[in-house]
């Protein structure tokens, strides 16, 4: 597998993490209550941070040959 393809799959994982974070944040804000809301919200923000780090790495690592 080439480096470009590997970066593409890693960026897909980052985008999925960001989309999952959006869904979990909306779920925790509008549908859940109590301690479940806190756990889902925490997981959402973890996905948001991980997705952001992955996308940041992919964008600033530059083009591949």
N, C-alpha and C positions, 0 to 999 in steps of 0.2 A: 504494500500500500504506500502510495507516495505521500509526501509531507503535505501537499495541498489537500488531498482527500482526507487525511487525518484532521487537519485544521477545520475542514468543512463539517465533519462529524462532531468535533468538539464544539463548534459554534452552534450546531443544531441542539446539542445538549444545553448550552447556555440559554438559547431562546426558549427551550421547553421549560427550564427552571424559571425564567422570567414570567412566562405565561401561567405556570403553576402558581407562582407567587401572587399574581394578580387575582386569580381565582380564589385562592385561600384567604387572601386579605378581604375580598368582598364577602366571602362566606362567613368569616369570623366577625365582620362588622355588622352584618345585617341578619344573619340567621341563627347564630349561636349565642349562648349565654354561659356564664359561670366559668369554671376552670377549663372546660373544653375550649372555650373561646381563647383563653390565654395560650393553651398549647398549640392550637391551630395557627394563631397569630405568630407565635414564636417560630414555628416551622415555616410560615410564609416569609418572614423576614430573613431566615437562614437561606431559603431558596433565592430570595432577592439578592442577598449579598454574594452568594456563590455564582449566580447567573451574571451579575455585574462584573465580578472578577474575571470570569471566563471570557466574556465579551471584550472587556478591557484588554486582556492578554492577546486575544486574536486580532483585534484592531491595531494595537500598537506593536505587534511582532513583525509587521510588514509583509510585503508580498513574498511568495515562494517562487522558486525557479522551476 
